[in-house]
Amino acid sequence: MNQKIFFVKTSLYLAASVLLMTCGTIGGIGKEVDFPVSKQNLEKAIDSLYAKHPEYKIPGKWKAFDGWSKAGYDFLESKIFYFKSPPEEMYYVTFIGDSAMLANPRKVGIGLRAIYNGDAHGKWLLESELNSEEKERINTRFANEIITKLELYTKTKASK
């Protein structure tokens, strides 16, 4: 009986580990962006970005679409960036890695996971639902409007 319990527990643990390592099914749009700073320093830079550019905060009319925790992704540490200028959209961005990786004082990664463009279905779009032109436009906008500012606030150069 003890061997059966051990086998079941081990199987469940391994299945959960694989799921967490692959971050479920949301994948990513573009490549991971790494900053040569701690997670805490990058979070301070993001706070500075929101303070100096409040236009990147989610507007009231779209707050209802920030349901990632309710959808089961509350284990991911994330931020959302809103863009009012056309095309109006929001980007769901997460920190990359497990707790040990996120504790590294010299490197932290973030990844663009999904976009929301205000369509009538209220659906976030994943990488698989975007064509190559859209992916290029989204990644360029993310790099030009968010990453460059975070580089300025962290006084570092990010890498992909």
NORBEL-V146710 format. One record per pair of residues at least 4 apart in sequence whose C-alpha atoms are under 6 Angstrom apart, sorted by the first residue. I is the first residue (numbers start at 1). GAP is how many residues later the second one is. Records with the same first field share a line. If there is no record, write none. Layout:
I->GAP  GAP
This chain:
6->4
19->5
28->84  85
29->83  84  98
32->78  79  128
33->76  77  126  127
34->74  75  124  125
35->72  73  123
36->70  71
37->69  70
38->67  68  69  70
39->69
45->105  108
48->4
49->4
50->4
56->25  26
57->25
58->24
68->5
69->4  5
77->17  18
78->15  16
79->14
80->11  12
81->9  10
82->7  8
83->5  6
84->4
89->27  28
90->25  26
91->23  24
92->21  22
93->18  19  20
94->16  17
95->14  15
96->13  14
97->4
114->11  12
115->9  10
116->8
130->4
140->4
141->4
142->4
143->4
144->4
150->4
151->4  5  6
